[in-house]
Amino acid sequence: MTDFKWHIEGGTGFIVGVLKNYSKGYFRLVQADFELFDQGGQQVGTVAVQVYGLGPEETWQFRELIANHQAVRARLVKLQSFN
């Protein structure tokens, strides 16, 4: 994961970011797991961003809708890939 941020558009939250495969291998699935937090810092949910078919040196930009309206920030907790 090269970068991600919390983005608000029309009152709706999104996690927006970039995944890049720095290896020479092909991944059939890359998954980034995020925890979601409210204004008080309490965890209010989780979300997983999945990218299918990320080749060597490829970059994938993602924009994941967050349906939980209590969430105001996200924290990346796990990044995994599957060949």
NUPA-465245 format. One record per residue (C-alpha): residue number from 1; x, y, z. Coordinates in Angstrom, 2 decimals, m for minus. Layout:
N
NUM,X,Y,Z .
...
end
This chain:
83
1,0.00,0.00,0.00 .
2,1.57,3.25,m1.01 .
3,m1.03,5.62,0.42 .
4,m4.58,5.96,1.72 .
5,m6.74,8.72,3.19 .
6,m10.21,9.36,4.55 .
7,m12.33,11.35,2.09 .
8,m15.79,12.90,2.56 .
9,m17.99,13.52,m0.45 .
10,m21.60,14.65,m0.14 .
11,m21.61,13.68,3.55 .
12,m20.47,10.13,2.77 .
13,m17.10,8.69,3.83 .
14,m14.69,6.88,1.55 .
15,m11.27,5.32,1.97 .
16,m9.24,6.37,m1.06 .
17,m5.81,4.97,m1.76 .
18,m3.26,3.28,m3.94 .
19,m1.99,m0.31,m3.90 .
20,1.21,m1.12,m5.78 .
21,2.83,m4.46,m6.42 .
22,6.56,m3.82,m6.02 .
23,7.42,m7.47,m6.63 .
24,8.06,m9.39,m9.83 .
25,5.23,m11.81,m9.00 .
26,1.54,m11.83,m9.87 .
27,m1.06,m11.71,m7.10 .
28,m4.52,m13.06,m7.77 .
29,m5.83,m11.17,m4.70 .
30,m4.57,m8.33,m2.51 .
31,m6.64,m7.43,0.55 .
32,m6.30,m4.42,2.83 .
33,m8.23,m4.62,6.13 .
34,m9.21,m1.40,7.89 .
35,m10.76,m0.66,11.28 .
36,m13.26,2.22,11.38 .
37,m13.51,4.68,14.28 .
38,m16.03,7.29,15.41 .
39,m15.26,10.82,16.66 .
40,m14.72,9.53,20.19 .
41,m12.09,7.04,19.02 .
42,m14.29,3.97,19.50 .
43,m14.12,1.25,16.87 .
44,m17.42,1.12,14.99 .
45,m16.66,m1.42,12.28 .
46,m14.27,m2.86,9.74 .
47,m13.96,m2.90,5.97 .
48,m11.85,m4.93,3.56 .
49,m10.64,m3.54,0.24 .
50,m9.93,m6.28,m2.31 .
51,m8.06,m6.04,m5.59 .
52,m8.10,m9.00,m7.98 .
53,m5.25,m9.63,m10.40 .
54,m2.39,m7.28,m9.54 .
55,0.59,m7.93,m11.80 .
56,4.27,m7.10,m11.34 .
57,4.89,m3.35,m10.86 .
58,1.16,m2.62,m11.39 .
59,m0.67,0.08,m9.44 .
60,m4.34,0.02,m8.48 .
61,m6.24,3.06,m7.23 .
62,m9.23,2.31,m5.02 .
63,m12.17,4.25,m3.60 .
64,m14.12,2.25,m1.00 .
65,m17.52,3.53,0.14 .
66,m18.02,3.46,3.92 .
67,m21.69,2.79,4.69 .
68,m21.24,3.25,8.45 .
69,m22.13,6.93,8.99 .
70,m20.63,6.93,12.51 .
71,m17.15,6.33,11.08 .
72,m14.90,9.38,10.71 .
73,m11.48,7.76,10.25 .
74,m9.83,4.49,9.32 .
75,m6.68,2.62,10.32 .
76,m4.97,m0.01,8.18 .
77,m4.58,m3.15,10.31 .
78,m3.61,m5.84,7.80 .
79,m2.35,m6.09,4.24 .
80,m2.13,m9.51,2.65 .
81,m1.64,m10.98,m0.79 .
82,m2.44,m14.34,m2.34 .
83,m0.71,m15.92,m5.35 .
end
